[in-house]
Amino acid sequence: MDGTDTDQALASKWDVPLALFSMIRVAFGDLPVWAKAVVFGLVGSVGLWTAISWLRGRRSRVR
């Protein structure tokens, strides 16, 4: 291997989170504040519901 192989690229562990953050910033950047609040509220409530369901399921399997 001579070091000129372009099939592989080195990436840092922060490349994916940075790309996702940039994508979200561009997608929601021009929305009004009330629309951002609705979207983030819905996403947050789904995340909270998922976490609660997971914890309940985990506790019921232990007993």
DRENLUMDREN-794760 format. One record per residue (C-alpha): residue in one letter; x, y, z. Coordinates in steps of 0.25 Angstrom, whole numbers, plus 5000, padded with zeros to 4 digits. Layout:
BEGIN
<r r="a" c1="X" c2="Y" c3="Z"/>
...
This chain:
BEGIN
<r r="m" c1="5000" c2="5000" c3="5000"/>
<r r="d" c1="5006" c2="5013" c3="4996"/>
<r r="g" c1="4997" c2="5023" c3="5003"/>
<r r="t" c1="4990" c2="5028" c3="4991"/>
<r r="d" c1="4978" c2="5019" c3="4993"/>
<r r="t" c1="4965" c2="5027" c3="4993"/>
<r r="d" c1="4955" c2="5016" c3="4996"/>
<r r="q" c1="4956" c2="5019" c3="5011"/>
<r r="a" c1="4955" c2="5032" c3="5018"/>
<r r="l" c1="4959" c2="5036" c3="5032"/>
<r r="a" c1="4948" c2="5042" c3="5040"/>
<r r="s" c1="4946" c2="5047" c3="5054"/>
<r r="k" c1="4936" c2="5042" c3="5064"/>
<r r="w" c1="4929" c2="5056" c3="5063"/>
<r r="d" c1="4927" c2="5056" c3="5048"/>
<r r="v" c1="4913" c2="5050" c3="5049"/>
<r r="p" c1="4908" c2="5058" c3="5060"/>
<r r="l" c1="4913" c2="5071" c3="5053"/>
<r r="a" c1="4906" c2="5067" c3="5040"/>
<r r="l" c1="4893" c2="5064" c3="5047"/>
<r r="f" c1="4894" c2="5077" c3="5055"/>
<r r="s" c1="4897" c2="5085" c3="5042"/>
<r r="m" c1="4885" c2="5078" c3="5035"/>
<r r="i" c1="4875" c2="5081" c3="5046"/>
<r r="r" c1="4880" c2="5095" c3="5047"/>
<r r="v" c1="4878" c2="5097" c3="5032"/>
<r r="a" c1="4865" c2="5090" c3="5032"/>
<r r="f" c1="4859" c2="5098" c3="5043"/>
<r r="g" c1="4867" c2="5111" c3="5042"/>
<r r="d" c1="4856" c2="5119" c3="5034"/>
<r r="l" c1="4844" c2="5114" c3="5042"/>
<r r="p" c1="4837" c2="5124" c3="5051"/>
<r r="v" c1="4839" c2="5122" c3="5066"/>
<r r="w" c1="4825" c2="5116" c3="5069"/>
<r r="a" c1="4828" c2="5105" c3="5058"/>
<r r="k" c1="4841" c2="5102" c3="5064"/>
<r r="a" c1="4834" c2="5100" c3="5078"/>
<r r="v" c1="4824" c2="5091" c3="5072"/>
<r r="v" c1="4834" c2="5082" c3="5065"/>
<r r="f" c1="4843" c2="5081" c3="5077"/>
<r r="g" c1="4832" c2="5079" c3="5086"/>
<r r="l" c1="4827" c2="5067" c3="5078"/>
<r r="v" c1="4840" c2="5061" c3="5077"/>
<r r="g" c1="4843" c2="5063" c3="5091"/>
<r r="s" c1="4830" c2="5057" c3="5095"/>
<r r="v" c1="4832" c2="5045" c3="5086"/>
<r r="g" c1="4846" c2="5043" c3="5093"/>
<r r="l" c1="4840" c2="5044" c3="5107"/>
<r r="w" c1="4829" c2="5034" c3="5103"/>
<r r="t" c1="4840" c2="5025" c3="5098"/>
<r r="a" c1="4849" c2="5026" c3="5110"/>
<r r="i" c1="4837" c2="5024" c3="5120"/>
<r r="s" c1="4832" c2="5012" c3="5112"/>
<r r="w" c1="4846" c2="5006" c3="5111"/>
<r r="l" c1="4848" c2="5008" c3="5126"/>
<r r="r" c1="4834" c2="5001" c3="5129"/>
<r r="g" c1="4838" c2="4989" c3="5120"/>
<r r="r" c1="4851" c2="4988" c3="5127"/>
<r r="r" c1="4845" c2="4988" c3="5141"/>
<r r="s" c1="4835" c2="4978" c3="5137"/>
<r r="r" c1="4845" c2="4968" c3="5132"/>
<r r="v" c1="4853" c2="4968" c3="5144"/>
<r r="r" c1="4841" c2="4964" c3="5153"/>
